[in-house]
Amino acid sequence: MILLDTHIWIHWILLGRGALKPSIASAIEDADRVVISAISCFEVTLLVKGRKLELPLPTDEWIKEALEQSAIECLPITCSIAQRSVKLTDIHRDPADRIIIATTLEHGAQVASYDATFPNYPELSGYLLTGL
């Protein structure tokens, strides 16, 4: 299972394979299951509201289609994920990134991310796909 960081998900859906590093694109294509955290839906909506992202559809429609058309699953934020996100090493305070990392660990998934802070989390050792 591969969990896509929000920006990887956006690029995969809007721009396709060519927008990602080849190793990340191949890993997504070869995965038996591709997922996002529900926090990514929050982040997409926030990016649109802040005019940092423009989508071809209203946000709720885009998210629904982006998931259905790609067969990417949206994993819920559970109590254990929320608690684990707080217990992570204090690398940075971005709650969305911490939820994504905690979701990765709770599900034993690989996480695809270009976020420069993710490699600093010792908890992600063996779980991180950066495409480097």
Chimera marker file (.cmm) of the C-alpha trace (Angstrom):
<marker_set name="trace">
<marker id="1" x="0.000" y="0.000" z="0.000" r="1" g="1" b="0" radius="0.5"/>
<marker id="2" x="1.211" y="3.503" z="-0.862" r="1" g="1" b="0" radius="0.5"/>
<marker id="3" x="-0.121" y="6.603" z="0.848" r="1" g="1" b="0" radius="0.5"/>
<marker id="4" x="0.223" y="9.741" z="-1.252" r="1" g="1" b="0" radius="0.5"/>
<marker id="5" x="1.178" y="13.015" z="0.379" r="1" g="1" b="0" radius="0.5"/>
<marker id="6" x="-1.255" y="15.753" z="-0.642" r="1" g="1" b="0" radius="0.5"/>
<marker id="7" x="0.984" y="17.371" z="-3.261" r="1" g="1" b="0" radius="0.5"/>
<marker id="8" x="1.831" y="14.007" z="-4.831" r="1" g="1" b="0" radius="0.5"/>
<marker id="9" x="-1.917" y="13.243" z="-5.042" r="1" g="1" b="0" radius="0.5"/>
<marker id="10" x="-2.714" y="16.607" z="-6.631" r="1" g="1" b="0" radius="0.5"/>
<marker id="11" x="0.059" y="16.270" z="-9.213" r="1" g="1" b="0" radius="0.5"/>
<marker id="12" x="-0.865" y="12.641" z="-9.988" r="1" g="1" b="0" radius="0.5"/>
<marker id="13" x="-4.499" y="13.544" z="-10.633" r="1" g="1" b="0" radius="0.5"/>
<marker id="14" x="-4.090" y="16.915" z="-12.367" r="1" g="1" b="0" radius="0.5"/>
<marker id="15" x="-0.863" y="16.410" z="-14.301" r="1" g="1" b="0" radius="0.5"/>
<marker id="16" x="-0.334" y="12.665" z="-14.493" r="1" g="1" b="0" radius="0.5"/>
<marker id="17" x="2.728" y="10.445" z="-14.515" r="1" g="1" b="0" radius="0.5"/>
<marker id="18" x="5.031" y="13.010" z="-16.116" r="1" g="1" b="0" radius="0.5"/>
<marker id="19" x="4.608" y="15.410" z="-13.181" r="1" g="1" b="0" radius="0.5"/>
<marker id="20" x="6.251" y="12.967" z="-10.775" r="1" g="1" b="0" radius="0.5"/>
<marker id="21" x="9.699" y="11.486" z="-10.479" r="1" g="1" b="0" radius="0.5"/>
<marker id="22" x="9.731" y="8.225" z="-12.470" r="1" g="1" b="0" radius="0.5"/>
<marker id="23" x="10.405" y="6.076" z="-9.407" r="1" g="1" b="0" radius="0.5"/>
<marker id="24" x="7.386" y="7.539" z="-7.586" r="1" g="1" b="0" radius="0.5"/>
<marker id="25" x="5.122" y="7.179" z="-10.647" r="1" g="1" b="0" radius="0.5"/>
<marker id="26" x="6.209" y="3.557" z="-11.101" r="1" g="1" b="0" radius="0.5"/>
<marker id="27" x="5.643" y="2.776" z="-7.430" r="1" g="1" b="0" radius="0.5"/>
<marker id="28" x="2.112" y="4.190" z="-7.643" r="1" g="1" b="0" radius="0.5"/>
<marker id="29" x="1.355" y="2.233" z="-10.809" r="1" g="1" b="0" radius="0.5"/>
<marker id="30" x="2.726" y="-0.993" z="-9.319" r="1" g="1" b="0" radius="0.5"/>
<marker id="31" x="1.026" y="-0.669" z="-5.927" r="1" g="1" b="0" radius="0.5"/>
<marker id="32" x="-1.744" y="-3.071" z="-5.028" r="1" g="1" b="0" radius="0.5"/>
<marker id="33" x="-3.469" y="-0.264" z="-3.121" r="1" g="1" b="0" radius="0.5"/>
<marker id="34" x="-3.083" y="3.530" z="-3.303" r="1" g="1" b="0" radius="0.5"/>
<marker id="35" x="-4.535" y="5.698" z="-0.555" r="1" g="1" b="0" radius="0.5"/>
<marker id="36" x="-4.631" y="9.212" z="0.843" r="1" g="1" b="0" radius="0.5"/>
<marker id="37" x="-5.406" y="10.458" z="4.306" r="1" g="1" b="0" radius="0.5"/>
<marker id="38" x="-8.671" y="12.338" z="4.788" r="1" g="1" b="0" radius="0.5"/>
<marker id="39" x="-6.514" y="15.290" z="5.865" r="1" g="1" b="0" radius="0.5"/>
<marker id="40" x="-5.491" y="15.640" z="2.198" r="1" g="1" b="0" radius="0.5"/>
<marker id="41" x="-9.088" y="16.559" z="1.353" r="1" g="1" b="0" radius="0.5"/>
<marker id="42" x="-8.845" y="19.288" z="3.986" r="1" g="1" b="0" radius="0.5"/>
<marker id="43" x="-5.550" y="20.505" z="2.511" r="1" g="1" b="0" radius="0.5"/>
<marker id="44" x="-6.904" y="20.605" z="-1.058" r="1" g="1" b="0" radius="0.5"/>
<marker id="45" x="-9.935" y="22.574" z="0.095" r="1" g="1" b="0" radius="0.5"/>
<marker id="46" x="-7.709" y="24.966" z="2.037" r="1" g="1" b="0" radius="0.5"/>
<marker id="47" x="-5.392" y="25.462" z="-0.977" r="1" g="1" b="0" radius="0.5"/>
<marker id="48" x="-8.370" y="26.284" z="-3.192" r="1" g="1" b="0" radius="0.5"/>
<marker id="49" x="-9.865" y="28.640" z="-0.610" r="1" g="1" b="0" radius="0.5"/>
<marker id="50" x="-6.519" y="30.419" z="-0.291" r="1" g="1" b="0" radius="0.5"/>
<marker id="51" x="-6.238" y="30.646" z="-4.089" r="1" g="1" b="0" radius="0.5"/>
<marker id="52" x="-3.029" y="28.609" z="-4.120" r="1" g="1" b="0" radius="0.5"/>
<marker id="53" x="-4.648" y="25.890" z="-6.225" r="1" g="1" b="0" radius="0.5"/>
<marker id="54" x="-7.148" y="26.102" z="-9.041" r="1" g="1" b="0" radius="0.5"/>
<marker id="55" x="-9.225" y="23.055" z="-9.892" r="1" g="1" b="0" radius="0.5"/>
<marker id="56" x="-11.309" y="22.380" z="-13.000" r="1" g="1" b="0" radius="0.5"/>
<marker id="57" x="-14.376" y="21.627" z="-10.818" r="1" g="1" b="0" radius="0.5"/>
<marker id="58" x="-15.779" y="22.792" z="-7.486" r="1" g="1" b="0" radius="0.5"/>
<marker id="59" x="-13.662" y="21.276" z="-4.726" r="1" g="1" b="0" radius="0.5"/>
<marker id="60" x="-16.206" y="18.734" z="-3.485" r="1" g="1" b="0" radius="0.5"/>
<marker id="61" x="-16.811" y="17.452" z="-7.021" r="1" g="1" b="0" radius="0.5"/>
<marker id="62" x="-13.091" y="17.347" z="-7.823" r="1" g="1" b="0" radius="0.5"/>
<marker id="63" x="-12.276" y="15.337" z="-4.705" r="1" g="1" b="0" radius="0.5"/>
<marker id="64" x="-15.088" y="12.874" z="-5.397" r="1" g="1" b="0" radius="0.5"/>
<marker id="65" x="-13.990" y="12.390" z="-9.013" r="1" g="1" b="0" radius="0.5"/>
<marker id="66" x="-10.292" y="12.318" z="-8.139" r="1" g="1" b="0" radius="0.5"/>
<marker id="67" x="-10.920" y="9.401" z="-5.812" r="1" g="1" b="0" radius="0.5"/>
<marker id="68" x="-13.459" y="7.500" z="-7.886" r="1" g="1" b="0" radius="0.5"/>
<marker id="69" x="-11.729" y="7.835" z="-11.263" r="1" g="1" b="0" radius="0.5"/>
<marker id="70" x="-8.321" y="6.834" z="-9.913" r="1" g="1" b="0" radius="0.5"/>
<marker id="71" x="-9.424" y="4.101" z="-7.482" r="1" g="1" b="0" radius="0.5"/>
<marker id="72" x="-7.483" y="5.892" z="-4.746" r="1" g="1" b="0" radius="0.5"/>
<marker id="73" x="-8.982" y="5.256" z="-1.319" r="1" g="1" b="0" radius="0.5"/>
<marker id="74" x="-9.403" y="7.893" z="1.367" r="1" g="1" b="0" radius="0.5"/>
<marker id="75" x="-8.466" y="6.616" z="4.819" r="1" g="1" b="0" radius="0.5"/>
<marker id="76" x="-10.223" y="8.158" z="7.818" r="1" g="1" b="0" radius="0.5"/>
<marker id="77" x="-8.474" y="9.896" z="10.679" r="1" g="1" b="0" radius="0.5"/>
<marker id="78" x="-9.004" y="7.606" z="13.637" r="1" g="1" b="0" radius="0.5"/>
<marker id="79" x="-8.424" y="8.274" z="17.322" r="1" g="1" b="0" radius="0.5"/>
<marker id="80" x="-5.240" y="6.200" z="17.216" r="1" g="1" b="0" radius="0.5"/>
<marker id="81" x="-3.961" y="8.166" z="14.191" r="1" g="1" b="0" radius="0.5"/>
<marker id="82" x="-4.732" y="11.456" z="15.928" r="1" g="1" b="0" radius="0.5"/>
<marker id="83" x="-2.932" y="10.354" z="19.085" r="1" g="1" b="0" radius="0.5"/>
<marker id="84" x="0.041" y="8.942" z="17.187" r="1" g="1" b="0" radius="0.5"/>
<marker id="85" x="0.433" y="12.192" z="15.247" r="1" g="1" b="0" radius="0.5"/>
<marker id="86" x="0.972" y="14.052" z="18.521" r="1" g="1" b="0" radius="0.5"/>
<marker id="87" x="3.484" y="11.472" z="19.788" r="1" g="1" b="0" radius="0.5"/>
<marker id="88" x="5.748" y="11.764" z="16.713" r="1" g="1" b="0" radius="0.5"/>
<marker id="89" x="9.209" y="13.278" z="17.078" r="1" g="1" b="0" radius="0.5"/>
<marker id="90" x="8.908" y="17.062" z="17.199" r="1" g="1" b="0" radius="0.5"/>
<marker id="91" x="10.350" y="17.836" z="13.766" r="1" g="1" b="0" radius="0.5"/>
<marker id="92" x="7.746" y="20.401" z="12.771" r="1" g="1" b="0" radius="0.5"/>
<marker id="93" x="4.247" y="21.362" z="13.839" r="1" g="1" b="0" radius="0.5"/>
<marker id="94" x="2.255" y="21.005" z="10.605" r="1" g="1" b="0" radius="0.5"/>
<marker id="95" x="-0.713" y="18.951" z="11.833" r="1" g="1" b="0" radius="0.5"/>
<marker id="96" x="-1.642" y="17.754" z="8.335" r="1" g="1" b="0" radius="0.5"/>
<marker id="97" x="1.826" y="16.335" z="7.714" r="1" g="1" b="0" radius="0.5"/>
<marker id="98" x="1.823" y="14.737" z="11.144" r="1" g="1" b="0" radius="0.5"/>
<marker id="99" x="-1.564" y="13.107" z="10.385" r="1" g="1" b="0" radius="0.5"/>
<marker id="100" x="-0.217" y="11.808" z="7.043" r="1" g="1" b="0" radius="0.5"/>
<marker id="101" x="2.854" y="10.354" z="8.767" r="1" g="1" b="0" radius="0.5"/>
<marker id="102" x="0.768" y="8.797" z="11.550" r="1" g="1" b="0" radius="0.5"/>
<marker id="103" x="-1.630" y="7.303" z="8.982" r="1" g="1" b="0" radius="0.5"/>
<marker id="104" x="1.332" y="5.793" z="7.149" r="1" g="1" b="0" radius="0.5"/>
<marker id="105" x="2.633" y="4.196" z="10.311" r="1" g="1" b="0" radius="0.5"/>
<marker id="106" x="-0.768" y="2.979" z="11.553" r="1" g="1" b="0" radius="0.5"/>
<marker id="107" x="-1.383" y="1.206" z="8.243" r="1" g="1" b="0" radius="0.5"/>
<marker id="108" x="2.191" y="0.012" z="7.664" r="1" g="1" b="0" radius="0.5"/>
<marker id="109" x="2.140" y="1.764" z="4.279" r="1" g="1" b="0" radius="0.5"/>
<marker id="110" x="4.845" y="3.397" z="2.207" r="1" g="1" b="0" radius="0.5"/>
<marker id="111" x="4.409" y="7.163" z="1.924" r="1" g="1" b="0" radius="0.5"/>
<marker id="112" x="5.198" y="9.023" z="-1.297" r="1" g="1" b="0" radius="0.5"/>
<marker id="113" x="6.286" y="12.567" z="-0.510" r="1" g="1" b="0" radius="0.5"/>
<marker id="114" x="8.683" y="15.261" z="-1.659" r="1" g="1" b="0" radius="0.5"/>
<marker id="115" x="8.350" y="17.125" z="1.649" r="1" g="1" b="0" radius="0.5"/>
<marker id="116" x="11.858" y="18.006" z="2.835" r="1" g="1" b="0" radius="0.5"/>
<marker id="117" x="10.947" y="17.439" z="6.490" r="1" g="1" b="0" radius="0.5"/>
<marker id="118" x="9.678" y="13.868" z="6.113" r="1" g="1" b="0" radius="0.5"/>
<marker id="119" x="13.174" y="12.279" z="5.944" r="1" g="1" b="0" radius="0.5"/>
<marker id="120" x="13.949" y="13.880" z="9.322" r="1" g="1" b="0" radius="0.5"/>
<marker id="121" x="11.336" y="11.729" z="11.075" r="1" g="1" b="0" radius="0.5"/>
<marker id="122" x="13.084" y="8.625" z="12.442" r="1" g="1" b="0" radius="0.5"/>
<marker id="123" x="9.676" y="6.943" z="12.596" r="1" g="1" b="0" radius="0.5"/>
<marker id="124" x="9.518" y="6.989" z="8.769" r="1" g="1" b="0" radius="0.5"/>
<marker id="125" x="12.697" y="4.955" z="8.325" r="1" g="1" b="0" radius="0.5"/>
<marker id="126" x="11.822" y="2.241" z="5.794" r="1" g="1" b="0" radius="0.5"/>
<marker id="127" x="8.439" y="3.807" z="4.964" r="1" g="1" b="0" radius="0.5"/>
<marker id="128" x="9.381" y="6.841" z="2.869" r="1" g="1" b="0" radius="0.5"/>
<marker id="129" x="9.407" y="6.979" z="-0.947" r="1" g="1" b="0" radius="0.5"/>
<marker id="130" x="10.991" y="10.243" z="-2.035" r="1" g="1" b="0" radius="0.5"/>
<marker id="131" x="12.100" y="9.376" z="-5.556" r="1" g="1" b="0" radius="0.5"/>
<marker id="132" x="15.673" y="10.501" z="-4.858" r="1" g="1" b="0" radius="0.5"/>
<link id1="1" id2="2" r="1" g="1" b="0" radius="0.2"/>
<link id1="2" id2="3" r="1" g="1" b="0" radius="0.2"/>
<link id1="3" id2="4" r="1" g="1" b="0" radius="0.2"/>
<link id1="4" id2="5" r="1" g="1" b="0" radius="0.2"/>
<link id1="5" id2="6" r="1" g="1" b="0" radius="0.2"/>
<link id1="6" id2="7" r="1" g="1" b="0" radius="0.2"/>
<link id1="7" id2="8" r="1" g="1" b="0" radius="0.2"/>
<link id1="8" id2="9" r="1" g="1" b="0" radius="0.2"/>
<link id1="9" id2="10" r="1" g="1" b="0" radius="0.2"/>
<link id1="10" id2="11" r="1" g="1" b="0" radius="0.2"/>
<link id1="11" id2="12" r="1" g="1" b="0" radius="0.2"/>
<link id1="12" id2="13" r="1" g="1" b="0" radius="0.2"/>
<link id1="13" id2="14" r="1" g="1" b="0" radius="0.2"/>
<link id1="14" id2="15" r="1" g="1" b="0" radius="0.2"/>
<link id1="15" id2="16" r="1" g="1" b="0" radius="0.2"/>
<link id1="16" id2="17" r="1" g="1" b="0" radius="0.2"/>
<link id1="17" id2="18" r="1" g="1" b="0" radius="0.2"/>
<link id1="18" id2="19" r="1" g="1" b="0" radius="0.2"/>
<link id1="19" id2="20" r="1" g="1" b="0" radius="0.2"/>
<link id1="20" id2="21" r="1" g="1" b="0" radius="0.2"/>
<link id1="21" id2="22" r="1" g="1" b="0" radius="0.2"/>
<link id1="22" id2="23" r="1" g="1" b="0" radius="0.2"/>
<link id1="23" id2="24" r="1" g="1" b="0" radius="0.2"/>
<link id1="24" id2="25" r="1" g="1" b="0" radius="0.2"/>
<link id1="25" id2="26" r="1" g="1" b="0" radius="0.2"/>
<link id1="26" id2="27" r="1" g="1" b="0" radius="0.2"/>
<link id1="27" id2="28" r="1" g="1" b="0" radius="0.2"/>
<link id1="28" id2="29" r="1" g="1" b="0" radius="0.2"/>
<link id1="29" id2="30" r="1" g="1" b="0" radius="0.2"/>
<link id1="30" id2="31" r="1" g="1" b="0" radius="0.2"/>
<link id1="31" id2="32" r="1" g="1" b="0" radius="0.2"/>
<link id1="32" id2="33" r="1" g="1" b="0" radius="0.2"/>
<link id1="33" id2="34" r="1" g="1" b="0" radius="0.2"/>
<link id1="34" id2="35" r="1" g="1" b="0" radius="0.2"/>
<link id1="35" id2="36" r="1" g="1" b="0" radius="0.2"/>
<link id1="36" id2="37" r="1" g="1" b="0" radius="0.2"/>
<link id1="37" id2="38" r="1" g="1" b="0" radius="0.2"/>
<link id1="38" id2="39" r="1" g="1" b="0" radius="0.2"/>
<link id1="39" id2="40" r="1" g="1" b="0" radius="0.2"/>
<link id1="40" id2="41" r="1" g="1" b="0" radius="0.2"/>
<link id1="41" id2="42" r="1" g="1" b="0" radius="0.2"/>
<link id1="42" id2="43" r="1" g="1" b="0" radius="0.2"/>
<link id1="43" id2="44" r="1" g="1" b="0" radius="0.2"/>
<link id1="44" id2="45" r="1" g="1" b="0" radius="0.2"/>
<link id1="45" id2="46" r="1" g="1" b="0" radius="0.2"/>
<link id1="46" id2="47" r="1" g="1" b="0" radius="0.2"/>
<link id1="47" id2="48" r="1" g="1" b="0" radius="0.2"/>
<link id1="48" id2="49" r="1" g="1" b="0" radius="0.2"/>
<link id1="49" id2="50" r="1" g="1" b="0" radius="0.2"/>
<link id1="50" id2="51" r="1" g="1" b="0" radius="0.2"/>
<link id1="51" id2="52" r="1" g="1" b="0" radius="0.2"/>
<link id1="52" id2="53" r="1" g="1" b="0" radius="0.2"/>
<link id1="53" id2="54" r="1" g="1" b="0" radius="0.2"/>
<link id1="54" id2="55" r="1" g="1" b="0" radius="0.2"/>
<link id1="55" id2="56" r="1" g="1" b="0" radius="0.2"/>
<link id1="56" id2="57" r="1" g="1" b="0" radius="0.2"/>
<link id1="57" id2="58" r="1" g="1" b="0" radius="0.2"/>
<link id1="58" id2="59" r="1" g="1" b="0" radius="0.2"/>
<link id1="59" id2="60" r="1" g="1" b="0" radius="0.2"/>
<link id1="60" id2="61" r="1" g="1" b="0" radius="0.2"/>
<link id1="61" id2="62" r="1" g="1" b="0" radius="0.2"/>
<link id1="62" id2="63" r="1" g="1" b="0" radius="0.2"/>
<link id1="63" id2="64" r="1" g="1" b="0" radius="0.2"/>
<link id1="64" id2="65" r="1" g="1" b="0" radius="0.2"/>
<link id1="65" id2="66" r="1" g="1" b="0" radius="0.2"/>
<link id1="66" id2="67" r="1" g="1" b="0" radius="0.2"/>
<link id1="67" id2="68" r="1" g="1" b="0" radius="0.2"/>
<link id1="68" id2="69" r="1" g="1" b="0" radius="0.2"/>
<link id1="69" id2="70" r="1" g="1" b="0" radius="0.2"/>
<link id1="70" id2="71" r="1" g="1" b="0" radius="0.2"/>
<link id1="71" id2="72" r="1" g="1" b="0" radius="0.2"/>
<link id1="72" id2="73" r="1" g="1" b="0" radius="0.2"/>
<link id1="73" id2="74" r="1" g="1" b="0" radius="0.2"/>
<link id1="74" id2="75" r="1" g="1" b="0" radius="0.2"/>
<link id1="75" id2="76" r="1" g="1" b="0" radius="0.2"/>
<link id1="76" id2="77" r="1" g="1" b="0" radius="0.2"/>
<link id1="77" id2="78" r="1" g="1" b="0" radius="0.2"/>
<link id1="78" id2="79" r="1" g="1" b="0" radius="0.2"/>
<link id1="79" id2="80" r="1" g="1" b="0" radius="0.2"/>
<link id1="80" id2="81" r="1" g="1" b="0" radius="0.2"/>
<link id1="81" id2="82" r="1" g="1" b="0" radius="0.2"/>
<link id1="82" id2="83" r="1" g="1" b="0" radius="0.2"/>
<link id1="83" id2="84" r="1" g="1" b="0" radius="0.2"/>
<link id1="84" id2="85" r="1" g="1" b="0" radius="0.2"/>
<link id1="85" id2="86" r="1" g="1" b="0" radius="0.2"/>
<link id1="86" id2="87" r="1" g="1" b="0" radius="0.2"/>
<link id1="87" id2="88" r="1" g="1" b="0" radius="0.2"/>
<link id1="88" id2="89" r="1" g="1" b="0" radius="0.2"/>
<link id1="89" id2="90" r="1" g="1" b="0" radius="0.2"/>
<link id1="90" id2="91" r="1" g="1" b="0" radius="0.2"/>
<link id1="91" id2="92" r="1" g="1" b="0" radius="0.2"/>
<link id1="92" id2="93" r="1" g="1" b="0" radius="0.2"/>
<link id1="93" id2="94" r="1" g="1" b="0" radius="0.2"/>
<link id1="94" id2="95" r="1" g="1" b="0" radius="0.2"/>
<link id1="95" id2="96" r="1" g="1" b="0" radius="0.2"/>
<link id1="96" id2="97" r="1" g="1" b="0" radius="0.2"/>
<link id1="97" id2="98" r="1" g="1" b="0" radius="0.2"/>
<link id1="98" id2="99" r="1" g="1" b="0" radius="0.2"/>
<link id1="99" id2="100" r="1" g="1" b="0" radius="0.2"/>
<link id1="100" id2="101" r="1" g="1" b="0" radius="0.2"/>
<link id1="101" id2="102" r="1" g="1" b="0" radius="0.2"/>
<link id1="102" id2="103" r="1" g="1" b="0" radius="0.2"/>
<link id1="103" id2="104" r="1" g="1" b="0" radius="0.2"/>
<link id1="104" id2="105" r="1" g="1" b="0" radius="0.2"/>
<link id1="105" id2="106" r="1" g="1" b="0" radius="0.2"/>
<link id1="106" id2="107" r="1" g="1" b="0" radius="0.2"/>
<link id1="107" id2="108" r="1" g="1" b="0" radius="0.2"/>
<link id1="108" id2="109" r="1" g="1" b="0" radius="0.2"/>
<link id1="109" id2="110" r="1" g="1" b="0" radius="0.2"/>
<link id1="110" id2="111" r="1" g="1" b="0" radius="0.2"/>
<link id1="111" id2="112" r="1" g="1" b="0" radius="0.2"/>
<link id1="112" id2="113" r="1" g="1" b="0" radius="0.2"/>
<link id1="113" id2="114" r="1" g="1" b="0" radius="0.2"/>
<link id1="114" id2="115" r="1" g="1" b="0" radius="0.2"/>
<link id1="115" id2="116" r="1" g="1" b="0" radius="0.2"/>
<link id1="116" id2="117" r="1" g="1" b="0" radius="0.2"/>
<link id1="117" id2="118" r="1" g="1" b="0" radius="0.2"/>
<link id1="118" id2="119" r="1" g="1" b="0" radius="0.2"/>
<link id1="119" id2="120" r="1" g="1" b="0" radius="0.2"/>
<link id1="120" id2="121" r="1" g="1" b="0" radius="0.2"/>
<link id1="121" id2="122" r="1" g="1" b="0" radius="0.2"/>
<link id1="122" id2="123" r="1" g="1" b="0" radius="0.2"/>
<link id1="123" id2="124" r="1" g="1" b="0" radius="0.2"/>
<link id1="124" id2="125" r="1" g="1" b="0" radius="0.2"/>
<link id1="125" id2="126" r="1" g="1" b="0" radius="0.2"/>
<link id1="126" id2="127" r="1" g="1" b="0" radius="0.2"/>
<link id1="127" id2="128" r="1" g="1" b="0" radius="0.2"/>
<link id1="128" id2="129" r="1" g="1" b="0" radius="0.2"/>
<link id1="129" id2="130" r="1" g="1" b="0" radius="0.2"/>
<link id1="130" id2="131" r="1" g="1" b="0" radius="0.2"/>
<link id1="131" id2="132" r="1" g="1" b="0" radius="0.2"/>
</marker_set>
